[in-house]
Amino acid sequence: MKRLVLFLLVAGSAFACAPGAAHDSLMPVLVGLLVILAAAKLGGELALRVGQPAVLGELVVGIAIGGLIHLGVPLPDIAHAPIFEVLASLGVVVLLFEVGLESTVSELLSIGGRATLVATIGVIGAVAGGIGLGMAMLPGHSFVLGLFIGGAVCGTSVGITARVLRDLKQSTTRAAKLILGAAVVDDVLALVVLSLVTGIAIGMAGGHAFDWRLPVRSGLLAIAFLSSALILGPRVSRWIFRISKRMRSPDLLLPIALAFAFGVAAIAGYVQLAPIVGAFAAGLTLDRAEYRTLIDRGEHELEDLIHPVGQVLTPIFFVVMGARVELWRLGHPTVWLLTGALVAVTVVSRLVLGLAAPSGTSKLTVALGMIPRGEVTLIFADVGRRLLVHGTPFLSEDEFSAIVFVVAVTSLMTPPLLRWQLRRVGGA
């Protein structure tokens, strides 16, 4: 990490002294990165100090930066410049790769039927609620938009809940284990829904009218890709690391792992699925035993190597996402109504899934612990904003802003509610 910082300092000094067009075009990028990274760390620190997750602080400072730009403050337009969109997209690919590394296929299979049932009920409830909202509040829009909005509120931001459970020393209770296990399944199912809806929307963008063959095709494609990735991924990575064992170059593990993640993400994109699904699958299929030889040669653990990369790139995604929220849309009744309705769908679907919690476990604790929306919801919003159907963004700016506001509202409401419930029942 020290070498990386030193390299950046030297490279920055060289560019600062170099004249020409390249120098002029680079300056806004450097200033933009300065603003994004400094704001992300400041916002994350302030959020942690008031008992909220760092990601919420990064999102809020992004919203503030977007508002300042709209008021005419001379800041780089991080919300619309292509370079920052690319960096933000890389950040979310690395984020999903990290999430995949934290789990294994065997762990997902061993989570248990009850956690899977809880997550499935929550996803079905959220999707059904989103479809109902689309029909009631967005007349004239396609059925697919309601499906997308429902999918956006599927995934649980387990980091917020885990922090509260740890702070209250309740992270080993039955309810906590059920919440954490169901949240993993939740996110996997949400990514499958994202792949499904993205495939349908891409088909519609190609001039195909909506029919039920599109979701069937997209669903089968998502299942086929994930199944292939889980079956072939370990074999491919095993072959790659077998070759790397014969190489004498130092520091091989990080570039090889990232190349593998980017490759699988690119394949997902080529078959009309979200690249982040591929990144998640790549992390899920990498087996530590395959690169154990590189670690024995003195390299660090892959999670330790990828973490600094994520610390730089992932906050860019959240700050840029926040900057894209147009604050003046808070005056639009559609935004407030859609935000409130989505929060209601989220809460109700969580209360319903809580009923599936086993006896002896606090059903309300499970329900409250799975309320917060987070990274997966923001990823949905970003995909929907960038996806064009007949030349028009799949998500309007009002719909995009409402989904982002749902993340802020649910993230803020969960900690106090969960603390109250855990203290009331003693973490049952």
Phi, psi and omega per residue, in radians:
M1 nan -0.687 3.112
K2 -1.092 -0.661 3.118
R3 -1.129 -0.676 3.122
L4 -1.102 -0.786 3.129
V5 -1.083 -0.765 3.138
L6 -1.080 -0.741 3.124
F7 -1.073 -0.769 -3.134
L8 -1.097 -0.686 3.118
L9 -1.130 -0.789 3.141
V10 -1.143 -0.787 3.139
A11 -1.106 -0.703 3.116
G12 -1.110 -0.700 3.116
S13 -1.130 -0.701 -3.130
A14 -1.121 -0.758 3.138
F15 -1.166 -0.626 -3.121
A16 -1.115 -0.513 -3.104
C17 -1.611 -0.165 -3.053
A18 -1.569 2.237 3.107
P19 -1.453 3.047 2.997
G20 1.929 3.107 -3.074
A21 -1.133 -0.672 3.137
A22 -1.034 -0.709 3.127
H23 -1.102 -0.770 -3.115
D24 -1.138 -0.672 -3.130
S25 -1.321 -0.407 -3.114
L26 -1.391 -0.522 -3.041
M27 -0.997 -0.803 3.112
P28 -1.068 -0.579 3.126
V29 -1.176 -0.794 3.129
L30 -1.083 -0.768 3.126
V31 -1.136 -0.706 3.120
G32 -1.082 -0.744 3.099
L33 -1.134 -0.672 3.082
L34 -1.032 -0.837 -3.122
V35 -1.110 -0.806 -3.071
I36 -1.113 -0.899 -3.048
L37 -1.198 -0.716 3.116
A38 -1.130 -0.778 -3.137
A39 -1.142 -0.680 -3.138
A40 -1.078 -0.800 -3.133
K41 -1.185 -0.687 3.109
L42 -1.144 -0.814 3.136
G43 -1.116 -0.714 3.105
G44 -1.105 -0.707 3.131
E45 -1.135 -0.785 3.136
L46 -1.114 -0.682 3.129
A47 -1.120 -0.759 3.132
L48 -1.097 -0.633 -3.115
R49 -1.189 -0.399 3.107
V50 -1.843 0.302 3.034
G51 1.403 0.362 3.122
Q52 -1.981 2.791 3.137
P53 -1.206 2.616 -3.106
A54 -1.041 -0.601 -3.102
V55 -1.065 -0.569 3.118
L56 -1.176 -0.701 3.094
G57 -1.101 -0.700 3.117
E58 -1.123 -0.673 3.128
L59 -1.177 -0.744 -3.103
V60 -1.160 -0.748 3.141
V61 -1.175 -0.542 3.055
G62 -1.107 -0.755 3.091
I63 -1.060 -0.721 3.128
A64 -1.105 -0.741 3.126
I65 -1.096 -0.751 3.096
G66 -1.050 -0.689 3.103
G67 -1.150 -0.694 3.120
L68 -1.137 -0.700 3.107
I69 -1.087 -0.720 3.131
H70 -1.115 -0.554 3.135
L71 -1.400 -0.060 3.076
G72 1.750 0.091 3.097
V73 -1.158 2.275 -3.056
P74 -1.280 1.319 3.066
L75 -2.000 2.679 3.076
P76 -1.031 2.453 -3.118
D77 -1.383 1.356 -3.062
I78 -1.213 -0.300 -3.084
A79 -1.348 -0.439 -3.002
H80 -2.206 -0.224 3.140
A81 -1.155 2.271 -3.091
P82 -0.991 -0.632 -3.095
I83 -1.085 -0.661 -3.129
F84 -1.340 -0.485 3.045
E85 -1.163 -0.698 3.101
V86 -1.115 -0.814 -3.134
L87 -1.111 -0.685 3.108
A88 -1.123 -0.707 3.116
S89 -1.132 -0.704 3.064
L90 -1.087 -0.681 -3.140
G91 -1.066 -0.712 -3.111
V92 -1.328 -0.505 3.048
V93 -1.135 -0.774 3.114
V94 -1.126 -0.683 3.123
L95 -1.036 -0.842 -3.123
L96 -1.210 -0.524 3.052
F97 -1.137 -0.741 3.092
E98 -1.090 -0.757 3.131
V99 -1.054 -0.729 3.108
G100 -1.114 -0.655 3.128
L101 -1.118 -0.476 -3.098
E102 -1.341 -0.164 3.139
S103 -2.246 2.872 3.033
T104 -2.271 2.841 3.122
V105 -1.043 -0.712 -3.115
S106 -1.145 -0.641 3.112
E107 -1.141 -0.735 3.118
L108 -1.074 -0.692 -3.120
L109 -1.257 -0.421 -3.078
S110 -1.703 0.079 -3.121
I111 -1.071 -0.599 3.091
G112 1.989 2.615 -3.105
G113 -1.116 -0.618 -3.080
R114 -1.160 -0.758 3.116
A115 -1.106 -0.693 3.117
T116 -1.136 -0.718 3.116
L117 -1.095 -0.793 3.134
V118 -1.026 -0.836 -3.116
A119 -1.123 -0.735 -3.097
T120 -1.118 -0.732 3.111
I121 -1.095 -0.727 3.121
G122 -1.105 -0.733 3.136
V123 -1.147 -0.783 3.129
I124 -1.070 -0.744 3.130
G125 -1.101 -0.747 -3.133
A126 -1.161 -0.764 -3.135
V127 -1.133 -0.763 3.124
A128 -1.080 -0.719 3.100
G129 -1.126 -0.699 3.112
G130 -1.117 -0.711 3.111
I131 -1.118 -0.728 3.108
G132 -1.103 -0.718 3.103
L133 -1.100 -0.740 3.139
G134 -1.054 -0.692 -3.133
M135 -1.255 -0.629 -3.055
A136 -1.474 -0.690 -2.991
M137 -1.859 -0.266 -3.096
L138 -2.200 1.047 -3.109
P139 -1.080 2.511 -3.134
G140 1.581 -0.212 3.108
H141 -1.567 2.817 -3.087
S142 -1.279 2.740 3.052
F143 -1.017 -0.554 -3.090
V144 -1.105 -0.598 -3.140
L145 -1.111 -0.749 3.091
G146 -1.105 -0.671 3.084
L147 -1.098 -0.709 3.130
F148 -1.142 -0.801 -3.122
I149 -1.109 -0.693 3.077
G150 -1.131 -0.720 3.095
G151 -1.100 -0.553 -3.115
A152 -1.093 -0.518 -3.117
V153 -1.785 0.390 3.105
C154 -1.370 -0.908 -2.966
G155 -1.232 2.456 3.128
T156 -1.703 2.323 3.048
S157 -1.440 1.502 -2.998
V158 -1.185 -0.348 -3.139
G159 -1.051 -0.664 3.139
I160 -1.151 -0.855 -3.139
T161 -1.104 -0.742 -3.130
A162 -1.067 -0.661 3.133
R163 -1.118 -0.761 3.132
V164 -1.137 -0.775 3.137
L165 -1.057 -0.721 -3.131
R166 -1.191 -0.740 -3.127
D167 -1.078 -0.600 -3.118
L168 -1.659 0.172 3.107
K169 0.983 0.725 3.136
Q170 -2.085 0.263 -3.015
S171 -1.285 -0.160 -3.140
T172 -1.851 0.106 -3.138
T173 -1.301 2.864 3.125
R174 -1.079 -0.707 3.136
A175 -1.097 -0.717 -3.125
A176 -1.115 -0.772 -3.140
K177 -1.122 -0.668 3.121
L178 -1.161 -0.743 3.129
I179 -1.060 -0.863 -3.080
L180 -1.142 -0.721 3.123
G181 -1.158 -0.776 -3.135
A182 -1.158 -0.569 -3.139
A183 -1.135 -0.632 3.096
V184 -1.101 -0.843 3.113
V185 -1.093 -0.684 3.109
D186 -0.908 -0.891 -3.088
D187 -1.167 -0.679 3.107
V188 -1.087 -0.801 3.127
L189 -1.130 -0.654 3.116
A190 -1.101 -0.689 3.110
L191 -1.166 -0.609 3.079
V192 -1.141 -0.739 3.094
V193 -1.082 -0.719 3.125
L194 -1.066 -0.775 3.111
S195 -1.082 -0.736 -3.140
L196 -1.050 -0.904 -3.064
V197 -1.214 -0.668 3.120
T198 -1.083 -0.751 3.109
G199 -1.075 -0.713 3.110
I200 -1.114 -0.795 -3.100
A201 -1.118 -0.683 3.117
I202 -1.133 -0.679 3.074
G203 -1.093 -0.708 3.102
M204 -1.152 -0.646 3.124
A205 -1.119 -0.483 3.116
G206 -1.394 0.099 3.078
G207 1.696 0.116 -3.135
H208 -1.528 2.247 3.064
A209 -1.188 2.628 -3.102
F210 -1.198 2.267 2.959
D211 -2.589 2.948 -3.013
W212 -1.227 -0.216 3.078
R213 -1.198 -0.509 3.138
L214 -1.137 -0.879 3.107
P215 -1.106 -0.619 3.110
V216 -1.112 -0.810 3.134
R217 -1.070 -0.814 -3.108
S218 -1.153 -0.684 3.117
G219 -1.112 -0.783 3.110
L220 -1.116 -0.654 3.132
L221 -1.137 -0.744 3.123
A222 -1.103 -0.772 3.128
I223 -1.112 -0.748 -3.129
A224 -1.118 -0.725 -3.133
F225 -1.142 -0.853 -3.112
L226 -1.103 -0.714 3.124
S227 -1.116 -0.767 3.124
S228 -1.106 -0.724 -3.131
A229 -1.115 -0.728 -3.119
L230 -1.235 -0.511 -3.140
I231 -1.494 -0.827 -3.060
L232 -1.504 -0.483 -3.086
G233 -0.943 -0.900 3.128
P234 -1.054 -0.617 3.137
R235 -1.202 -0.731 3.126
V236 -1.142 -0.800 -3.140
S237 -1.123 -0.625 3.101
R238 -1.090 -0.727 3.125
W239 -1.161 -0.721 -3.139
I240 -1.104 -0.813 -3.096
F241 -1.297 -0.395 3.042
R242 -1.146 -0.671 3.076
I243 -1.210 -0.698 -3.096
S244 -1.116 -0.465 3.130
K245 -1.088 -0.471 -3.111
R246 -1.517 -0.151 -3.115
M247 -1.500 2.557 -3.097
R248 -1.737 -0.150 -3.113
S249 -1.125 2.470 3.101
P250 -1.411 2.911 3.027
D251 0.956 0.948 -3.115
L252 -1.579 -0.513 -2.920
L253 -1.070 -0.847 -3.073
L254 -1.108 -0.914 -3.136
P255 -1.100 -0.625 3.120
I256 -1.169 -0.766 -3.126
A257 -1.124 -0.742 3.129
L258 -1.163 -0.694 3.098
A259 -1.070 -0.706 3.103
F260 -1.096 -0.796 -3.136
A261 -1.100 -0.804 -3.134
F262 -1.136 -0.634 3.131
G263 -1.127 -0.812 3.136
V264 -1.168 -0.665 3.086
A265 -1.089 -0.700 3.127
A266 -1.144 -0.705 3.109
I267 -1.069 -0.737 3.097
A268 -1.031 -0.728 3.114
G269 -1.125 -0.689 -3.128
Y270 -1.145 -0.523 3.132
V271 -1.677 0.353 3.027
Q272 1.168 0.617 2.969
L273 -1.978 2.876 3.110
A274 -1.176 2.279 3.128
P275 -0.981 -0.510 -3.130
I276 -1.129 -0.470 3.075
V277 -1.128 -0.716 3.085
G278 -1.135 -0.707 3.121
A279 -1.090 -0.735 3.107
F280 -1.096 -0.782 3.137
A281 -1.093 -0.645 3.124
A282 -1.092 -0.797 3.116
G283 -1.142 -0.622 -3.103
L284 -1.178 -0.566 -3.023
T285 -1.636 -0.188 3.114
L286 -1.266 2.188 -3.100
D287 -1.860 2.217 -3.126
R288 -1.000 -0.570 -3.112
A289 -1.089 -0.480 -3.097
E290 -1.253 -0.557 -3.131
Y291 -1.915 0.334 3.141
R292 -1.039 -0.606 -3.138
T293 -1.062 -0.692 3.126
L294 -1.154 -0.643 3.099
I295 -1.179 -0.698 3.107
D296 -1.117 -0.436 3.099
R297 -1.389 -0.036 3.063
G298 2.021 -0.007 3.127
E299 -1.385 2.736 -3.139
H300 -1.374 2.916 3.061
E301 -1.074 2.570 -3.085
L302 -1.060 -0.702 3.125
E303 -1.054 -0.660 3.122
D304 -1.231 -0.554 -3.136
L305 -1.322 -0.688 -3.073
I306 -1.364 -0.415 -3.066
H307 -1.036 -0.830 3.112
P308 -1.070 -0.590 3.094
V309 -1.117 -0.784 3.108
G310 -1.140 -0.607 3.135
Q311 -1.107 -0.454 3.118
V312 -1.582 -0.817 -2.999
L313 -1.458 -0.701 -3.042
T314 -1.112 -0.754 3.087
P315 -1.037 -0.481 3.097
I316 -1.049 -0.712 3.137
F317 -1.051 -0.827 -3.057
F318 -1.238 -0.670 3.107
V319 -1.167 -0.764 3.119
V320 -1.109 -0.704 3.098
M321 -1.051 -0.763 3.104
G322 -1.110 -0.696 -3.116
A323 -1.126 -0.424 -3.132
R324 -1.381 -0.210 3.099
V325 -1.338 2.144 -3.125
E326 -1.558 1.830 -3.025
L327 -1.003 -0.590 -3.099
W328 -1.145 -0.221 3.090
R329 -1.286 -0.148 3.058
L330 -1.090 -0.362 3.095
G331 -1.433 -0.093 3.129
H332 -1.503 2.117 3.132
P333 -0.974 -0.580 -3.123
T334 -1.041 -0.710 -3.116
V335 -1.135 -0.819 -3.131
W336 -1.112 -0.789 -3.105
L337 -1.132 -0.750 -3.122
L338 -1.199 -0.678 3.092
T339 -1.071 -0.853 -3.139
G340 -1.077 -0.714 -3.138
A341 -1.165 -0.688 3.129
L342 -1.192 -0.660 3.064
V343 -1.099 -0.726 3.119
A344 -1.100 -0.755 3.108
V345 -1.058 -0.740 3.136
T346 -1.062 -0.858 -3.083
V347 -1.141 -0.807 -3.102
V348 -1.112 -0.761 -3.137
S349 -1.130 -0.571 3.078
R350 -1.230 -0.689 3.107
L351 -1.105 -0.654 3.119
V352 -1.160 -0.778 3.140
L353 -1.137 -0.516 3.107
G354 -1.049 -0.487 3.130
L355 -1.133 -0.390 -3.132
A356 -1.465 -0.073 3.110
A357 -1.123 2.488 -3.083
P358 -1.159 2.738 3.099
S359 -1.084 2.515 -3.080
G360 1.623 -0.118 3.084
T361 -1.979 2.417 3.131
S362 -1.175 1.919 -3.110
K363 -1.121 -0.661 -3.137
L364 -1.191 -0.614 3.102
T365 -1.086 -0.785 3.115
V366 -1.077 -0.769 -3.115
A367 -1.096 -0.850 -3.124
L368 -1.140 -0.621 -3.108
G369 -1.176 -0.326 -3.108
M370 -1.873 0.256 3.123
I371 -1.290 -0.759 -2.955
P372 -1.094 2.346 3.007
R373 -1.687 2.661 -3.087
G374 -2.704 -2.112 -2.967
E375 -1.032 -0.806 -3.088
V376 -1.114 -0.679 3.101
T377 -1.100 -0.741 3.107
L378 -1.149 -0.616 3.094
I379 -1.124 -0.759 3.060
F380 -0.975 -0.861 -3.104
A381 -1.039 -0.737 -3.119
D382 -1.154 -0.767 3.119
V383 -1.081 -0.789 -3.132
G384 -1.117 -0.606 3.136
R385 -1.233 -0.615 -3.075
R386 -1.536 -0.330 -3.093
L387 -1.359 2.191 -3.100
L388 -1.827 2.325 3.048
V389 -2.142 1.983 -3.064
H390 0.986 0.649 3.081
G391 1.444 -0.004 -3.113
T392 -2.017 2.396 3.101
P393 -0.964 2.380 -3.131
F394 -1.035 -0.716 3.043
L395 -1.808 2.265 3.033
S396 -1.257 2.914 3.134
E397 -1.099 -0.618 3.097
D398 -1.131 -0.771 -3.130
E399 -1.184 -0.708 3.085
F400 -1.050 -0.844 -3.122
S401 -1.080 -0.709 -3.135
A402 -1.082 -0.738 -3.133
I403 -1.124 -0.714 3.121
V404 -1.152 -0.684 3.112
F405 -1.130 -0.555 3.086
V406 -1.053 -0.709 3.089
V407 -1.026 -0.813 -3.116
A408 -1.123 -0.789 -3.079
V409 -1.141 -0.856 -3.101
T410 -1.193 -0.562 3.102
S411 -1.206 -0.587 -3.139
L412 -1.361 -0.586 -3.039
M413 -1.442 -0.430 -3.024
T414 -1.196 -0.875 -3.076
P415 -0.946 -0.873 -3.138
P416 -1.142 -0.658 3.125
L417 -1.144 -0.750 -3.118
L418 -1.192 -0.702 3.088
R419 -1.055 -0.781 -3.138
W420 -1.056 -0.797 -3.097
Q421 -1.169 -0.761 -3.129
L422 -1.128 -0.692 3.118
R423 -1.227 -0.508 -3.138
R424 -1.256 -0.705 -3.069
V425 -1.839 -0.070 3.130
G426 1.268 0.477 3.041
G427 1.359 0.348 -3.124
A428 -1.085 nan nan
